[in-house]
Amino acid sequence: MVESKAWDWKNIQSESWLKPSEDSFYYAAKWCAEGRVRLLDLGCGMGRHSIFFDANGFKVTALDLSEYGVNHLREWQKKNGVDFRAVVGDMKKLPFADNAFDCIYSYHVLSHTDTEGIKLIMSEIHRVLRPGGEIFFDLCAKDAWQYTECIGDRIDDNTIRFTGGAEDGIPHFFADEAQMRELLSGFNINVLRHIDTLKTPLYSATGSHFFAEADAVKENVKPDFSDVIGRTVSGRIDRPLGSAHPRFPDIVYPVNYGYTDGIYAADGSEQDIYLLGVNEPCESFTGKVIAVWHRYNDIEDKWIVTPGGEDIPDREITEKIAFQEKYFDGELFR
């Protein structure tokens, strides 16, 4: 499997990459009417679709492999006075929880891999979509001149690594209809279009693509924290009440925040906890887990701990942890 490579966005001059694609207008209206809220802009580039969907009322999460592109989006957010999660990440290993999103918009992105990679990407997309969650995406088609004339280095039967220009060194997977249907075997396919793309104000190159709209078929399995709730845990407080966040000094901790000893979370680090019911800074803790804050657009859940397992109402918990959790999309589980 080839290594993922980001676009060289800092050298992209065309204004077209700052304007939403034509399809985004349709899907904003469609998904809003269907009550879909949580949206992943997969391969957000410099943020044109993230900004557009946020303005249309969606709870947006944006991901791209390019640090330059994500930073551009963050600056765009500041100018617009909005704040949603934008992260640098690889689409072959999405840093999100299972069943996190109602819909995924991915425009001219998923082709940037090889045959092995696209299978992994589609598996990850299926994992992070909720049951019935919908994706709109496209892949390069094998009748494109870029494939038939092999304008770069052929990696496998379906993949060419482009040479020159903004996509220098970036692999491109090309599919036929049978491969599209095989890749979507875990989905209900609603739309499958084969389109020859000509040079337009919004797209500056000719080509041939398959565009697909499909819904994830899977069981509706809710997160189960029964093995966590009521558990007695001990650990260290590394961000005591009244301290500032090490990277964002404007964030001051109104509660004690730390980690457990010997228990590891999905990100490979010690499990993080919020210690409630203690009104002064402390260095260590022992207590019981009374709830779990489950982050959808992340892979880190946060355990809610009180010294003696004292119960705290849901509303009070969410208010006390909102100083940090407002930057994520999550839900409290008991």
Contacts in CASP RR format, 6 or more apart in sequence:
PFRMAT RR
TARGET T0000
AUTHOR 0000-0000-0000
METHOD contacts of the structure
MODEL  1
MVESKAWDWKNIQSESWLKPSEDSFYYAAKWCAEGRVRLLDLGCGMGRHS
IFFDANGFKVTALDLSEYGVNHLREWQKKNGVDFRAVVGDMKKLPFADNA
FDCIYSYHVLSHTDTEGIKLIMSEIHRVLRPGGEIFFDLCAKDAWQYTEC
IGDRIDDNTIRFTGGAEDGIPHFFADEAQMRELLSGFNINVLRHIDTLKT
PLYSATGSHFFAEADAVKENVKPDFSDVIGRTVSGRIDRPLGSAHPRFPD
IVYPVNYGYTDGIYAADGSEQDIYLLGVNEPCESFTGKVIAVWHRYNDIE
DKWIVTPGGEDIPDREITEKIAFQEKYFDGELFR
1 92 0 8 1.000
1 113 0 8 1.000
1 114 0 8 1.000
1 116 0 8 1.000
1 117 0 8 1.000
1 120 0 8 1.000
2 113 0 8 1.000
2 114 0 8 1.000
2 117 0 8 1.000
2 155 0 8 1.000
2 159 0 8 1.000
2 161 0 8 1.000
2 171 0 8 1.000
4 65 0 8 1.000
4 90 0 8 1.000
4 91 0 8 1.000
4 92 0 8 1.000
4 112 0 8 1.000
4 113 0 8 1.000
5 65 0 8 1.000
5 112 0 8 1.000
5 169 0 8 1.000
5 170 0 8 1.000
5 171 0 8 1.000
6 64 0 8 1.000
6 65 0 8 1.000
6 66 0 8 1.000
6 67 0 8 1.000
6 68 0 8 1.000
7 45 0 8 1.000
7 65 0 8 1.000
7 66 0 8 1.000
7 166 0 8 1.000
7 167 0 8 1.000
7 170 0 8 1.000
8 166 0 8 1.000
8 168 0 8 1.000
9 17 0 8 1.000
9 45 0 8 1.000
9 46 0 8 1.000
9 66 0 8 1.000
9 68 0 8 1.000
9 69 0 8 1.000
9 72 0 8 1.000
10 68 0 8 1.000
11 166 0 8 1.000
12 46 0 8 1.000
12 166 0 8 1.000
14 204 0 8 1.000
16 201 0 8 1.000
16 202 0 8 1.000
16 203 0 8 1.000
16 204 0 8 1.000
17 45 0 8 1.000
17 46 0 8 1.000
17 48 0 8 1.000
18 46 0 8 1.000
18 47 0 8 1.000
18 48 0 8 1.000
19 48 0 8 1.000
19 201 0 8 1.000
19 202 0 8 1.000
20 48 0 8 1.000
20 49 0 8 1.000
20 52 0 8 1.000
21 48 0 8 1.000
21 49 0 8 1.000
21 107 0 8 1.000
21 202 0 8 1.000
21 203 0 8 1.000
22 202 0 8 1.000
23 107 0 8 1.000
23 136 0 8 1.000
23 211 0 8 1.000
24 49 0 8 1.000
24 52 0 8 1.000
24 53 0 8 1.000
24 105 0 8 1.000
24 107 0 8 1.000
27 103 0 8 1.000
27 105 0 8 1.000
27 136 0 8 1.000
28 52 0 8 1.000
28 53 0 8 1.000
28 56 0 8 1.000
28 58 0 8 1.000
31 39 0 8 1.000
31 58 0 8 1.000
31 102 0 8 1.000
31 103 0 8 1.000
31 134 0 8 1.000
32 56 0 8 1.000
32 57 0 8 1.000
32 58 0 8 1.000
35 102 0 8 1.000
36 58 0 8 1.000
36 102 0 8 1.000
36 103 0 8 1.000
36 133 0 8 1.000
36 134 0 8 1.000
37 58 0 8 1.000
37 59 0 8 1.000
37 102 0 8 1.000
38 58 0 8 1.000
38 59 0 8 1.000
38 61 0 8 1.000
38 100 0 8 1.000
38 101 0 8 1.000
38 102 0 8 1.000
38 103 0 8 1.000
38 130 0 8 1.000
38 296 0 8 1.000
38 297 0 8 1.000
38 329 0 8 1.000
39 53 0 8 1.000
39 58 0 8 1.000
39 59 0 8 1.000
39 60 0 8 1.000
39 61 0 8 1.000
39 101 0 8 1.000
39 102 0 8 1.000
39 103 0 8 1.000
39 104 0 8 1.000
39 105 0 8 1.000
40 60 0 8 1.000
40 61 0 8 1.000
40 62 0 8 1.000
40 63 0 8 1.000
40 96 0 8 1.000
40 100 0 8 1.000
40 101 0 8 1.000
40 103 0 8 1.000
40 104 0 8 1.000
40 105 0 8 1.000
40 128 0 8 1.000
40 297 0 8 1.000
41 47 0 8 1.000
41 49 0 8 1.000
41 50 0 8 1.000
41 53 0 8 1.000
41 60 0 8 1.000
41 61 0 8 1.000
41 62 0 8 1.000
41 63 0 8 1.000
41 105 0 8 1.000
41 106 0 8 1.000
42 63 0 8 1.000
42 91 0 8 1.000
42 104 0 8 1.000
42 105 0 8 1.000
42 106 0 8 1.000
42 109 0 8 1.000
42 110 0 8 1.000
42 125 0 8 1.000
42 137 0 8 1.000
43 62 0 8 1.000
43 63 0 8 1.000
43 64 0 8 1.000
43 65 0 8 1.000
43 91 0 8 1.000
43 106 0 8 1.000
43 109 0 8 1.000
44 50 0 8 1.000
44 62 0 8 1.000
44 63 0 8 1.000
44 64 0 8 1.000
44 69 0 8 1.000
44 70 0 8 1.000
44 73 0 8 1.000
44 86 0 8 1.000
45 64 0 8 1.000
45 66 0 8 1.000
45 69 0 8 1.000
45 70 0 8 1.000
45 72 0 8 1.000
45 73 0 8 1.000
46 69 0 8 1.000
46 72 0 8 1.000
46 73 0 8 1.000
46 76 0 8 1.000
47 62 0 8 1.000
47 69 0 8 1.000
47 72 0 8 1.000
47 73 0 8 1.000
47 76 0 8 1.000
47 86 0 8 1.000
49 105 0 8 1.000
49 107 0 8 1.000
50 60 0 8 1.000
50 62 0 8 1.000
50 73 0 8 1.000
50 84 0 8 1.000
50 86 0 8 1.000
51 73 0 8 1.000
51 76 0 8 1.000
51 77 0 8 1.000
51 80 0 8 1.000
51 82 0 8 1.000
53 60 0 8 1.000
53 105 0 8 1.000
54 60 0 8 1.000
54 82 0 8 1.000
54 84 0 8 1.000
55 80 0 8 1.000
59 84 0 8 1.000
59 329 0 8 1.000
60 84 0 8 1.000
60 85 0 8 1.000
61 84 0 8 1.000
61 85 0 8 1.000
61 86 0 8 1.000
61 87 0 8 1.000
61 96 0 8 1.000
61 100 0 8 1.000
61 101 0 8 1.000
61 297 0 8 1.000
61 329 0 8 1.000
62 70 0 8 1.000
62 73 0 8 1.000
62 84 0 8 1.000
62 85 0 8 1.000
62 86 0 8 1.000
62 87 0 8 1.000
63 86 0 8 1.000
63 87 0 8 1.000
63 88 0 8 1.000
63 89 0 8 1.000
63 91 0 8 1.000
63 94 0 8 1.000
63 95 0 8 1.000
64 70 0 8 1.000
64 73 0 8 1.000
64 88 0 8 1.000
64 89 0 8 1.000
65 88 0 8 1.000
65 89 0 8 1.000
65 90 0 8 1.000
65 91 0 8 1.000
66 88 0 8 1.000
67 88 0 8 1.000
70 86 0 8 1.000
70 87 0 8 1.000
70 88 0 8 1.000
73 86 0 8 1.000
74 86 0 8 1.000
77 83 0 8 1.000
77 84 0 8 1.000
77 86 0 8 1.000
83 327 0 8 1.000
85 297 0 8 1.000
85 298 0 8 1.000
85 327 0 8 1.000
85 328 0 8 1.000
85 329 0 8 1.000
87 95 0 8 1.000
89 95 0 8 1.000
91 109 0 8 1.000
91 110 0 8 1.000
91 113 0 8 1.000
91 121 0 8 1.000
91 124 0 8 1.000
92 113 0 8 1.000
92 117 0 8 1.000
92 120 0 8 1.000
92 121 0 8 1.000
92 124 0 8 1.000
93 124 0 8 1.000
94 124 0 8 1.000
94 125 0 8 1.000
94 127 0 8 1.000
94 128 0 8 1.000
95 298 0 8 1.000
95 299 0 8 1.000
96 128 0 8 1.000
96 296 0 8 1.000
96 297 0 8 1.000
96 298 0 8 1.000
96 299 0 8 1.000
97 128 0 8 1.000
97 223 0 8 1.000
97 294 0 8 1.000
97 295 0 8 1.000
97 296 0 8 1.000
97 297 0 8 1.000
97 298 0 8 1.000
97 299 0 8 1.000
97 301 0 8 1.000
98 127 0 8 1.000
98 128 0 8 1.000
98 221 0 8 1.000
98 223 0 8 1.000
99 128 0 8 1.000
99 129 0 8 1.000
99 130 0 8 1.000
99 131 0 8 1.000
99 220 0 8 1.000
99 221 0 8 1.000
99 296 0 8 1.000
100 128 0 8 1.000
100 129 0 8 1.000
100 130 0 8 1.000
100 296 0 8 1.000
100 297 0 8 1.000
100 329 0 8 1.000
101 128 0 8 1.000
101 129 0 8 1.000
101 130 0 8 1.000
101 133 0 8 1.000
101 296 0 8 1.000
101 297 0 8 1.000
102 129 0 8 1.000
102 130 0 8 1.000
102 133 0 8 1.000
102 134 0 8 1.000
103 129 0 8 1.000
103 133 0 8 1.000
103 134 0 8 1.000
103 135 0 8 1.000
103 136 0 8 1.000
104 125 0 8 1.000
104 128 0 8 1.000
104 129 0 8 1.000
104 133 0 8 1.000
104 134 0 8 1.000
104 135 0 8 1.000
104 136 0 8 1.000
104 137 0 8 1.000
105 135 0 8 1.000
105 136 0 8 1.000
105 137 0 8 1.000
106 135 0 8 1.000
106 136 0 8 1.000
106 137 0 8 1.000
106 138 0 8 1.000
107 136 0 8 1.000
107 137 0 8 1.000
107 138 0 8 1.000
108 138 0 8 1.000
108 209 0 8 1.000
109 137 0 8 1.000
110 118 0 8 1.000
110 121 0 8 1.000
110 122 0 8 1.000
110 137 0 8 1.000
110 138 0 8 1.000
110 139 0 8 1.000
110 173 0 8 1.000
111 118 0 8 1.000
111 138 0 8 1.000
111 139 0 8 1.000
111 140 0 8 1.000
111 172 0 8 1.000
111 173 0 8 1.000
111 174 0 8 1.000
112 170 0 8 1.000
112 171 0 8 1.000
112 172 0 8 1.000
112 173 0 8 1.000
113 121 0 8 1.000
113 159 0 8 1.000
113 171 0 8 1.000
113 173 0 8 1.000
114 155 0 8 1.000
114 156 0 8 1.000
114 158 0 8 1.000
114 159 0 8 1.000
114 171 0 8 1.000
114 173 0 8 1.000
115 156 0 8 1.000
115 157 0 8 1.000
115 158 0 8 1.000
115 159 0 8 1.000
115 173 0 8 1.000
117 173 0 8 1.000
118 139 0 8 1.000
118 173 0 8 1.000
118 175 0 8 1.000
118 183 0 8 1.000
119 183 0 8 1.000
122 183 0 8 1.000
122 184 0 8 1.000
125 135 0 8 1.000
125 216 0 8 1.000
126 186 0 8 1.000
126 187 0 8 1.000
126 216 0 8 1.000
126 218 0 8 1.000
129 135 0 8 1.000
129 216 0 8 1.000
129 218 0 8 1.000
130 216 0 8 1.000
130 220 0 8 1.000
131 216 0 8 1.000
131 217 0 8 1.000
131 218 0 8 1.000
131 219 0 8 1.000
131 220 0 8 1.000
132 188 0 8 1.000
132 215 0 8 1.000
132 216 0 8 1.000
132 217 0 8 1.000
132 218 0 8 1.000
133 215 0 8 1.000
133 216 0 8 1.000
134 190 0 8 1.000
134 213 0 8 1.000
134 214 0 8 1.000
134 215 0 8 1.000
134 216 0 8 1.000
135 187 0 8 1.000
135 212 0 8 1.000
135 213 0 8 1.000
135 214 0 8 1.000
135 216 0 8 1.000
136 211 0 8 1.000
136 212 0 8 1.000
136 213 0 8 1.000
137 211 0 8 1.000
137 212 0 8 1.000
138 209 0 8 1.000
138 210 0 8 1.000
138 211 0 8 1.000
138 212 0 8 1.000
139 173 0 8 1.000
139 174 0 8 1.000
139 175 0 8 1.000
139 180 0 8 1.000
139 183 0 8 1.000
139 209 0 8 1.000
139 210 0 8 1.000
139 212 0 8 1.000
140 146 0 8 1.000
140 147 0 8 1.000
140 172 0 8 1.000
140 173 0 8 1.000
140 174 0 8 1.000
140 175 0 8 1.000
140 207 0 8 1.000
140 208 0 8 1.000
140 209 0 8 1.000
141 147 0 8 1.000
141 174 0 8 1.000
141 175 0 8 1.000
141 176 0 8 1.000
141 194 0 8 1.000
141 207 0 8 1.000
141 208 0 8 1.000
141 209 0 8 1.000
141 210 0 8 1.000
142 148 0 8 1.000
142 158 0 8 1.000
142 174 0 8 1.000
142 175 0 8 1.000
142 176 0 8 1.000
143 208 0 8 1.000
144 174 0 8 1.000
144 207 0 8 1.000
144 208 0 8 1.000
144 209 0 8 1.000
145 151 0 8 1.000
145 206 0 8 1.000
145 207 0 8 1.000
145 208 0 8 1.000
146 160 0 8 1.000
146 162 0 8 1.000
146 172 0 8 1.000
146 174 0 8 1.000
146 207 0 8 1.000
147 160 0 8 1.000
147 172 0 8 1.000
147 174 0 8 1.000
150 160 0 8 1.000
151 160 0 8 1.000
151 162 0 8 1.000
151 163 0 8 1.000
152 160 0 8 1.000
152 161 0 8 1.000
152 162 0 8 1.000
152 163 0 8 1.000
153 160 0 8 1.000
153 161 0 8 1.000
153 163 0 8 1.000
154 160 0 8 1.000
154 161 0 8 1.000
155 161 0 8 1.000
155 171 0 8 1.000
158 173 0 8 1.000
158 174 0 8 1.000
158 175 0 8 1.000
158 179 0 8 1.000
159 171 0 8 1.000
159 172 0 8 1.000
159 173 0 8 1.000
159 174 0 8 1.000
160 171 0 8 1.000
160 172 0 8 1.000
160 174 0 8 1.000
161 169 0 8 1.000
161 170 0 8 1.000
161 171 0 8 1.000
161 172 0 8 1.000
162 168 0 8 1.000
162 169 0 8 1.000
162 170 0 8 1.000
162 171 0 8 1.000
162 172 0 8 1.000
163 169 0 8 1.000
175 183 0 8 1.000
175 210 0 8 1.000
177 192 0 8 1.000
177 194 0 8 1.000
177 210 0 8 1.000
180 192 0 8 1.000
180 210 0 8 1.000
180 212 0 8 1.000
181 189 0 8 1.000
181 192 0 8 1.000
184 212 0 8 1.000
184 214 0 8 1.000
186 216 0 8 1.000
186 217 0 8 1.000
186 218 0 8 1.000
187 214 0 8 1.000
187 215 0 8 1.000
187 216 0 8 1.000
187 217 0 8 1.000
188 214 0 8 1.000
188 215 0 8 1.000
188 217 0 8 1.000
189 212 0 8 1.000
189 213 0 8 1.000
189 214 0 8 1.000
190 213 0 8 1.000
190 214 0 8 1.000
190 215 0 8 1.000
191 211 0 8 1.000
191 212 0 8 1.000
191 213 0 8 1.000
191 214 0 8 1.000
192 210 0 8 1.000
192 211 0 8 1.000
192 212 0 8 1.000
193 210 0 8 1.000
193 211 0 8 1.000
193 212 0 8 1.000
194 208 0 8 1.000
194 209 0 8 1.000
194 210 0 8 1.000
195 208 0 8 1.000
195 209 0 8 1.000
195 210 0 8 1.000
195 211 0 8 1.000
196 206 0 8 1.000
196 207 0 8 1.000
196 208 0 8 1.000
197 203 0 8 1.000
197 205 0 8 1.000
197 206 0 8 1.000
197 207 0 8 1.000
197 208 0 8 1.000
197 209 0 8 1.000
198 206 0 8 1.000
199 205 0 8 1.000
199 206 0 8 1.000
223 292 0 8 1.000
223 294 0 8 1.000
223 333 0 8 1.000
225 292 0 8 1.000
225 294 0 8 1.000
225 333 0 8 1.000
228 289 0 8 1.000
228 292 0 8 1.000
228 303 0 8 1.000
229 289 0 8 1.000
229 290 0 8 1.000
229 291 0 8 1.000
229 292 0 8 1.000
229 334 0 8 1.000
230 288 0 8 1.000
230 289 0 8 1.000
230 290 0 8 1.000
230 309 0 8 1.000
231 288 0 8 1.000
231 289 0 8 1.000
232 286 0 8 1.000
232 287 0 8 1.000
232 288 0 8 1.000
233 260 0 8 1.000
233 261 0 8 1.000
233 263 0 8 1.000
233 271 0 8 1.000
233 273 0 8 1.000
233 286 0 8 1.000
233 287 0 8 1.000
233 288 0 8 1.000
233 289 0 8 1.000
233 303 0 8 1.000
233 305 0 8 1.000
234 260 0 8 1.000
234 261 0 8 1.000
234 284 0 8 1.000
234 285 0 8 1.000
234 286 0 8 1.000
234 287 0 8 1.000
235 258 0 8 1.000
235 259 0 8 1.000
235 260 0 8 1.000
235 261 0 8 1.000
235 273 0 8 1.000
235 284 0 8 1.000
235 285 0 8 1.000
235 286 0 8 1.000
236 258 0 8 1.000
236 259 0 8 1.000
236 261 0 8 1.000
236 283 0 8 1.000
236 284 0 8 1.000
236 285 0 8 1.000
237 256 0 8 1.000
237 257 0 8 1.000
237 258 0 8 1.000
237 275 0 8 1.000
237 281 0 8 1.000
237 282 0 8 1.000
237 283 0 8 1.000
237 284 0 8 1.000
237 285 0 8 1.000
238 257 0 8 1.000
238 258 0 8 1.000
238 259 0 8 1.000
239 245 0 8 1.000
239 246 0 8 1.000
239 253 0 8 1.000
239 256 0 8 1.000
239 257 0 8 1.000
239 258 0 8 1.000
240 253 0 8 1.000
240 256 0 8 1.000
240 257 0 8 1.000
240 281 0 8 1.000
240 282 0 8 1.000
240 283 0 8 1.000
241 253 0 8 1.000
241 254 0 8 1.000
241 255 0 8 1.000
241 256 0 8 1.000
241 278 0 8 1.000
241 279 0 8 1.000
241 280 0 8 1.000
241 281 0 8 1.000
241 282 0 8 1.000
242 252 0 8 1.000
242 253 0 8 1.000
242 254 0 8 1.000
242 281 0 8 1.000
243 252 0 8 1.000
243 253 0 8 1.000
243 281 0 8 1.000
244 250 0 8 1.000
244 251 0 8 1.000
244 252 0 8 1.000
244 253 0 8 1.000
245 251 0 8 1.000
245 252 0 8 1.000
245 253 0 8 1.000
245 324 0 8 1.000
251 323 0 8 1.000
251 324 0 8 1.000
252 323 0 8 1.000
253 323 0 8 1.000
254 320 0 8 1.000
254 323 0 8 1.000
255 274 0 8 1.000
255 275 0 8 1.000
255 276 0 8 1.000
255 278 0 8 1.000
255 320 0 8 1.000
255 321 0 8 1.000
256 274 0 8 1.000
256 275 0 8 1.000
256 278 0 8 1.000
256 281 0 8 1.000
256 282 0 8 1.000
256 285 0 8 1.000
257 272 0 8 1.000
257 273 0 8 1.000
257 274 0 8 1.000
257 275 0 8 1.000
257 324 0 8 1.000
258 272 0 8 1.000
258 273 0 8 1.000
258 275 0 8 1.000
258 285 0 8 1.000
259 269 0 8 1.000
259 270 0 8 1.000
259 271 0 8 1.000
259 272 0 8 1.000
259 273 0 8 1.000
260 270 0 8 1.000
260 271 0 8 1.000
260 273 0 8 1.000
260 303 0 8 1.000
261 270 0 8 1.000
262 270 0 8 1.000
263 270 0 8 1.000
263 271 0 8 1.000
264 270 0 8 1.000
264 271 0 8 1.000
265 271 0 8 1.000
265 272 0 8 1.000
265 299 0 8 1.000
265 300 0 8 1.000
265 301 0 8 1.000
266 299 0 8 1.000
266 300 0 8 1.000
266 301 0 8 1.000
267 299 0 8 1.000
267 300 0 8 1.000
271 303 0 8 1.000
272 300 0 8 1.000
272 302 0 8 1.000
272 303 0 8 1.000
273 285 0 8 1.000
273 289 0 8 1.000
273 302 0 8 1.000
273 303 0 8 1.000
273 304 0 8 1.000
273 305 0 8 1.000
274 293 0 8 1.000
274 302 0 8 1.000
274 303 0 8 1.000
274 304 0 8 1.000
274 305 0 8 1.000
274 320 0 8 1.000
274 321 0 8 1.000
275 282 0 8 1.000
275 285 0 8 1.000
275 305 0 8 1.000
275 306 0 8 1.000
275 307 0 8 1.000
276 304 0 8 1.000
276 305 0 8 1.000
276 306 0 8 1.000
276 312 0 8 1.000
276 317 0 8 1.000
276 320 0 8 1.000
277 306 0 8 1.000
277 307 0 8 1.000
277 310 0 8 1.000
277 312 0 8 1.000
278 285 0 8 1.000
278 307 0 8 1.000
285 305 0 8 1.000
285 307 0 8 1.000
286 307 0 8 1.000
287 305 0 8 1.000
287 306 0 8 1.000
287 307 0 8 1.000
287 308 0 8 1.000
287 309 0 8 1.000
288 305 0 8 1.000
288 306 0 8 1.000
288 308 0 8 1.000
288 309 0 8 1.000
289 303 0 8 1.000
289 304 0 8 1.000
289 305 0 8 1.000
290 304 0 8 1.000
290 305 0 8 1.000
290 306 0 8 1.000
290 309 0 8 1.000
290 310 0 8 1.000
290 311 0 8 1.000
290 312 0 8 1.000
290 334 0 8 1.000
291 303 0 8 1.000
291 304 0 8 1.000
291 314 0 8 1.000
291 317 0 8 1.000
291 332 0 8 1.000
291 333 0 8 1.000
291 334 0 8 1.000
292 301 0 8 1.000
292 302 0 8 1.000
292 303 0 8 1.000
292 304 0 8 1.000
292 332 0 8 1.000
292 333 0 8 1.000
293 301 0 8 1.000
293 302 0 8 1.000
293 303 0 8 1.000
293 304 0 8 1.000
293 317 0 8 1.000
293 321 0 8 1.000
293 325 0 8 1.000
293 330 0 8 1.000
293 331 0 8 1.000
293 332 0 8 1.000
293 333 0 8 1.000
294 301 0 8 1.000
294 330 0 8 1.000
294 331 0 8 1.000
294 332 0 8 1.000
294 333 0 8 1.000
295 301 0 8 1.000
295 302 0 8 1.000
295 325 0 8 1.000
295 328 0 8 1.000
295 329 0 8 1.000
295 330 0 8 1.000
296 328 0 8 1.000
296 329 0 8 1.000
296 330 0 8 1.000
296 331 0 8 1.000
297 328 0 8 1.000
297 329 0 8 1.000
297 330 0 8 1.000
298 328 0 8 1.000
302 321 0 8 1.000
302 325 0 8 1.000
304 312 0 8 1.000
304 317 0 8 1.000
304 321 0 8 1.000
304 332 0 8 1.000
306 312 0 8 1.000
314 332 0 8 1.000
314 334 0 8 1.000
317 332 0 8 1.000
318 325 0 8 1.000
318 332 0 8 1.000
END
